[in-house]
Amino acid sequence: MHYVAFALVHQGDTDLTSSPYERRRTALEALFADHRLEAPLTLCPSTTDPAVARGWLEWTAAGLKGLCFKQRVHP
């Protein structure tokens, strides 16, 4: 069993739920890198490339059931 993480919602005492997805994702990637987290914790793959995302839909053997799309917000 794996726990797949998409974004970080709290960082210490800071609530990130109202922060843009890109900030929450960057914080999560830093958490994985800083603490060398590995299975059963899994960082969900992420891309802005439509061709890469289409390829992921072919991962049925790995149990992939769909994709999650997040709106990119630019200040």
C-alpha positions in Angstrom: 0.0 0.0 0.0 1.2 3.5 -0.8 0.1 7.0 0.3 0.2 9.2 -2.8 0.6 13.0 -2.0 -0.5 15.7 -4.5 0.1 18.9 -2.5 0.9 20.0 1.0 -2.0 21.6 3.0 -0.2 22.5 6.2 3.5 23.3 6.8 4.3 23.5 10.5 1.8 26.0 11.9 1.0 27.5 8.4 -2.3 26.6 6.7 -1.6 26.4 3.0 -5.1 25.5 1.9 -5.8 28.9 0.5 -2.4 29.1 -1.2 -2.1 28.5 -5.0 -1.5 24.9 -6.0 1.9 25.7 -7.3 3.0 26.9 -3.9 1.5 23.8 -2.1 3.2 21.5 -4.7 6.6 23.2 -4.3 6.3 22.9 -0.5 5.5 19.2 -0.9 8.4 18.6 -3.3 10.8 20.3 -0.8 9.4 18.2 2.0 10.1 15.0 0.1 13.6 16.2 -0.9 14.6 17.6 2.5 13.5 14.4 4.4 14.4 11.9 1.7 10.9 10.5 1.9 10.2 7.2 0.1 7.7 4.4 -0.1 5.2 3.9 1.2 5.0 7.7 0.9 4.9 8.6 -2.8 5.0 11.9 -4.6 2.4 12.0 -7.3 3.9 12.8 -10.7 3.1 16.2 -12.0 3.3 17.8 -15.5 2.2 20.8 -17.5 2.8 18.9 -20.8 -0.4 17.5 -22.3 1.4 14.8 -24.2 2.9 13.5 -21.0 -0.5 13.5 -19.3 -2.0 11.6 -22.3 0.7 9.0 -21.9 -0.2 8.5 -18.2 -3.7 7.4 -19.2 -2.0 4.3 -20.7 -0.8 3.2 -17.2 -3.7 0.9 -16.7 -1.3 -1.9 -15.6 -0.2 0.3 -12.7 -3.8 0.8 -11.6 -4.1 4.4 -12.8 -7.8 5.3 -12.9 -7.6 8.9 -14.0 -5.9 12.2 -13.9 -6.4 15.2 -11.6 -6.2 18.6 -13.2 -5.4 21.8 -11.2 -5.8 25.3 -12.5 -2.6 27.2 -12.7 -3.1 30.7 -11.2 -0.7 33.4 -12.0 -0.7 36.5 -9.8 
